[in-house]
Amino acid sequence: MHAEWDNAHTDHTSSATRPGPSGLAETEADWRHHLGHETPNGWLLSDNSMTKTLASGRPIHLMHTTVALDAIRASGHLYASTGCLVAALYCALLIPEPAGLRPHNLGTYLLETKKHTRTLVFEITPDAPVPPKGIDYLRLGAIHLRTYLTHRSFLTEAEDTQLRRAVLNRLRAAAPFLDRLLANAAGTPTPDAEFIDQLAATVPAFPFLGYLYFEVLSEYLMLNSTTAETKTYAQLGEMNNRLYKRLAFSAVHGMDQLFDLSRFNPGHERLLQLVGQIEAGLTAGVARFTRRRLSYLFANVAVVPGQDAASFTFRDADFDTLSATAPHLLGQLIFREMRIINRYPQLYLAFEQAKALEAWDYWNTEGIPTPFNGTIPKGEIGINPAYPHSRHAVWTAETCKRGLLHPLERLDVTFLPSLAELGMTAMRRDKTGKAAGHVRQTASP
């Protein structure tokens, strides 16, 4: 169990690599070198304001936006939520300056776009320097699968049958392109434009690819941008979060209302248009980077280490076989398919609290009071509500004309090792009653 969670964390300051499939054209070491040393902003992967703050051992200042301040006051409790941080209270970094607390550019963006919320400021005093190991939600598949198998009894027989049938239908519908992804990872390339169009066409049947697609493009934009805005943030030790926000909101109508990456699927022509609108100089390399990087990542988050990527096929695979050969991908499919079950509001805590307990145990064992999104260390950081060795203080805050935060009223609140109700989280239900990010779609690409 600990090994699975360790595999789902990435330390961008370390040269250590993880085992992966055999037969790949590029290794994790190859990609780490390219991203860290051959891109304009690659140095920020290991030398950014967030990881520096964690490694210092000094108090960590964070901000959180909420619509539930009255409820927090009344209960005196703060809860974690699910999402990219799995089981943490989602925050953005604050940097102490003489005139106030300066938000990381992610925090500034949140303050600008969430006018209806109130802002809380946290001071977390760790017991030691915090390991810069971030959780990578793309690598949680094996944990999702194990949780499902352990708690399968919570489902009715009809629900379980439908869940498995839907997962296999998606796999079979997408199998030709999934096999093509492995072929690309193994060194048999598809023409870039053709690859992007096939990817876009497959996302509706296989929503997990929308998440991979978006994360790869976010990585490309943040690491390769050379605009004045990006350079200004880089001088502060920050990746430019506004780049991927612009991408998401331009690519998918209504993304600002429901951030749903299962709907992210621009084709080649649209991709070039979107990237050109953000930064024209990045259009030339985006399709090739996406093909190479996404294929590599897919292979690593799909099949087990040691499996030959070149000879593996998803065609005609059954559930039990995939549990052994591709548990990571199967788990991602189960996790997302479960969220469109009609009883998901009742099932949510049964499955997600189980993962949360494991995540907290891992973070406590590893000395992590403030986990962060390690897919790429862009500034998304949270608070582990179950960490027993740190001190905390919480205030309401106001923003001055200079954009700095100033604590106002200290709150008497306690972190509880429990997940918030589904309706209060980033996975809140959409207008149809389904969990955000998982609109029911056909399994035919």
N, C-alpha and C positions, 0 to 999 in steps of 0.2 A: 504493500500500500504506500509506504513512504517513498519507494523507488518510483512509483507512478507519479506522485506529486513532484518529486525531484525532476523527473523528465519533463514535466509541464512548466518548469521554471527556467528562465534564461538569465545568465549573468553576462552582460555585454562587456564587462571589464575583464573577463577571463578568456583565456585561449582554449579552455577545455571544450571538447566536442562530445556529442552524443552518438551512440550507435544508430545506424540507419539501414535502409535497404541496400543490398549489394547491386552492382552493375550500374550505378549512377554515373553520369558524365561529369558531374561536379560534386564536390564534397562540402560539408559544412565549413571546413577550414577555408576552402576556396571562396565561398560566399562571404564568410566573415572578413577575409582579406579584401575582397572587392568592395563590400559595403563600407568597411571601416577606413580603407586607405585609398580607394580609387574614386571616391565621390566627394564633392565640395564640402559636404557637411557630415561626412562619415565620422569625424572625430567626436561628434556629439553623442555617438552611441555609448562611448565609455567615459566621456569627460563632460558631463552636463550638470546643470545646477541641482537637479534632483538627486542623482547618485552621489554628488559631492556632499550634499546636505545629509544624506543617510550615513555616509561613511565617516562624517565628522564626529558623530556621537553626541552632538549638541542638540538642544531642543529643536523640534521640527514644527514649523508653523504651516497650517493648512486651512483652506476655506471650503465651505460646503454651502450650496444653495438649497433652500427648502421652502415648501408651501405649507409645512406642518408645524410652524413654530408654536402655535397655541397648544397643539397636542403634545409637543415636546415639553413645554413648560408644565402642562397639567400632569403628565405621567412621570416626568423626571427621568425619562429613558431615551436612549438612542439605540437604533437597531442598524444592522448591516442589511445590504440588499444584494441581489444577484446581478449578473451582467458580466462585463469583461473582467471585473475584479473578483468574481465568484461569490465572495462572502464578506465584503468589506463596505464601510461607509465611504461612498465615492467623494473624492475631494480633488482640489488642485493645490499646487505648492504656493506658499507665500515666502517672500524673501524679506527679512527684516532690514529696514533702512532707517536712518536717523529721523526721517519725517513720517514714517509709518510702515505698514506692511505692503510690499509691492507684489501684486499677483503675477504669477507666471502667465504668459500670453494665453494659455488655455483658460485660466481663471478670468482674465480680462474679457475674453470672448463670452464666457458664461455670464458675467455681470452685465454685458451689453445686450445679451439676447434673452435673458431670463428676468425681465423687469418685474414680473409678478411674484418673484420669490424674495425671501429674506436671506441674509447671509450670516453664517456662523463662522467664527474663527476658533481654531483649535491650537493649543500648544501641547505637543506630545513630547515628553522627556524620556528618551529611551534609557535603558540600563547599560547600554554599550553601543558601539557603532553598529549600524544595521547592515547586514549583507545586501549588496545590490542585486538581489535575485528577484526578477519580476515574473509574475504569472502570465503565461501565454495561453489564452483561451482556445486557440486553434489546436493545442496539444492535449486537450482534456478528454478526447474521445474514449480512451480506454476506461477512464473514471466514470464517464457517463454510462458506458456499457455495463460495467460492474455494478453500478448503483441500480440500474434497471433490473439486472438479474437478481440482485439481492432483495429488492423491494417489489418484485413482480406481482406478489400476492395482493398488492393494493389495487390492482387492475381487475376488472371483471374479465371473464373468459372471452367475451365478445370484444372488449377493448383491446386485450392483448393480441387476439387474432387479427384484428383490424390494423393494429400498430405494426405487427410483423409483415403483414401483407403489403401495407403501404410502403414500408422501408424497402422491401424486395422489389416492388414495382418501380420505385424511383431508381434503384440500382440498375435494374435491367434496362430501363429506358435510357439511362445515361451511360451504360457500359461502353458503347463504342468510343465516346469521347474520353471517358475515364481511362480506358486502355491507351488512348492516344496521348493522354497526359503522361502516363508512365513511359511510353515510347520516347516522348520528348525528353523526359528526365534522364533516360538511358542513352541519349545521344542521337536519336532519329528525329530530326526537327520537322515540324509542319511549317509551311510558309506563314509568316507572322500575321498577315491580314486574315488569312483563312482560319488560323488558330483563334484569333480574337472573335471572329464571327461565330465560330462553332462554340466557343465558350459562352458567349452571350445567349446563343440559342438553347444551351443546356441548363443555364441557371434556373429558369422556371421549374424544370423537372427536378433539379438537384440544388436546392437553395443554399447549401453549405458553400458551393462554389462562389456565390455572391459575396460571402464574407472573405474568402481567400482573395478574390479579385480586388475587392476594395482595399484590403490590408496591403497587398502588393503595390497598388497604385499610390497609397498613402506613403509607403516607404520610399517609393521612387520620387515622389514630389518633394518630400521633406529632406531627403538626402541630396538631391540634385539641384534644388532651387538656388538661384543666385540673385534674386531680386533684392532691392535695398531693404525691403521689409524683412525678408529672411535673414539677411546679413545683420540687421539690427538685433533681431532675436538671438542669433548665433553668438553675438558678442556678449550676450547675457547668459550664455550657456543653455539656450532653449531651442528646441525644434519648432518650426512654424506650423502651429495647429490650424491656422486659418486656411491653409492650402487644401487639406482634405475635407474641411467643412465646406468650402466652395465647391469642391468636386461632388460631394454627396448631394448637396442641395440643388445643384444644377443638373445632375444626372437623373434624379428621381423626383417626380412631382409629389409634393406632400411630405417629403422627408423631414422637413422642419416640424411637422406635426407628429409623425410616427417614424422614428429612425429605424428603418427596416432594411437591412442589407440583403435580405433574400430577394429584394426587388432591384438590386444593383446589377445591371447587365448591359452596359453600352456596347454596341457593335464597334467594329474597327473605325468606320468613318466618324461615328459619334464620339468615340474615344479621342481621336485626334482633335476634333472640334472642342471637346471639353478641356483637354490639356492645353490647347492653344489659347483658350480664353483665360486660363490661369497664368500660363507662362509660355509664350510662343516658342522659346528656345528648347523646350523639353519635348516637343512633339516628335522629333526625329527618332529618338531612342526608346519611346515608351512601349511600342508594340513588342519589340524584340525583348526588352527587359521583362515585360509581363509574361511572355511565353516561357522564357527561361526560368524566371524566379517562381512563377506559379506552379510550373511543372515540378520543379525541385521540391517546393514546399508540400505540394499535394502528395508526392511519393512518400515523404517523411511523416506526414500526419495521416496517411492512409494504411500502409501495410507495415507488418512487423519488421524489426531489425533483422537483417540477414536474408530476407526474402529477395529473390532476384526480380528486380523491377521489369527487366526486359521480357521475361517469360510469363509474368503474372497476368491473369485476365479476370475481369469482373463478369464476363458473360456466363450465364447459367449458374452463377454461384448461389448456394443455399445459405440459410441463416447460420447453421452450426459451423459450416466451413468458414464463413466470413468471421465468425467469432474468434476463430483461431488464427486466420491469416491476415485479416484486416479489421481488428477490433477497434482501432482508433476511428476509422471512417464509419464503421457500423454504429459506434457510440454517438458520433455527431449526428447521424441520421435519426437515431432513436430519440435523442434529446430534443431535436427540433420537431419531429413528428408528434411527440407526446404533447407538445405545447398547443396543438390544435385539437386535442381530445376535448370533448364537451365538458368533462368533469375536471379539467386541469386546475381550476381554482381550488378544488378540494384536494387534489393530488399534489399540488405545488410544494407544500411544506414537507410532505412525506419523502419526496425525492430530493429536493434542494437542500433541506436542512441536514440530510445525511451527508451530502457533499460538504456543506459548510463546516460541520464538526470535524471532518477530515482535514479540510483546509486550515482551520484554526489550530488543530493539533500539529500540522506540519509547520506552520508559521511560528508557533510557540516553541517547538523543538529547535527550529533554525534561528530563533532570535529575531523575528520579523514583526514588529508592532505596526508597521506601515507598508503593506504590500503595494506594488505598483504594476501597471500594465506592461509586461515585458515583451509583448509582441514586437514593439519598438518603444523605447523609453521617451515617449513624447510629452509626458507630464501628467498623465492620469495616475493618481495615487490615492490610496484609501487608508482607513483605520481598521485594524484587526480588533474587534470588540472583545475578544477573549484573552488578549495578552495580559498576563498577570504581573509583569515586571516593569511597566512604565507608568509614569504619572501623567495626568492630563488636566487641562483647564479649558473651559468653553465659554465663549462670549458671543453675544450678538455684535454686529459690526455695521458701520456705515462707511460709504465711499466718499472721499473728498474730491474736489475738482481736479486734482492731479491724478486721480485714479488709484490712490492708495487706500488701504483699509485701516480703520481705526476701531479697536475694541470699545464697546460701550458698556453693556451690562453682563456681568459674569453670571452664568447659569449654573444652578445646582442640578446637574444631570449625571447619569451613570450609563456607561455602555453595557448593553446586555448581549450575551452570546446567543443571539437569536436573530432570525431573518424577519424583516418587516413584512407585513401583509402584501400580497401581490399587487393590490390596487394602489399602494403607495410607492412602488418601485419603478425603475426604468423599464421593467417588463410589463407595465400596466396594460390593461385590456384596451383594445381598440373599439371603434364604434360597433363592431359586429359581436363584441364579447370575446374575441380571440386574443391570445397573448400577443403582445407587440412583436413584430418581426416574423410572424408565421401565418400568413394568409394561406388558406387551403388552395393549393394549385394542382393542376393536372400533372401526372407523372409522365406525360408524353412530350418530349422536347420538340 
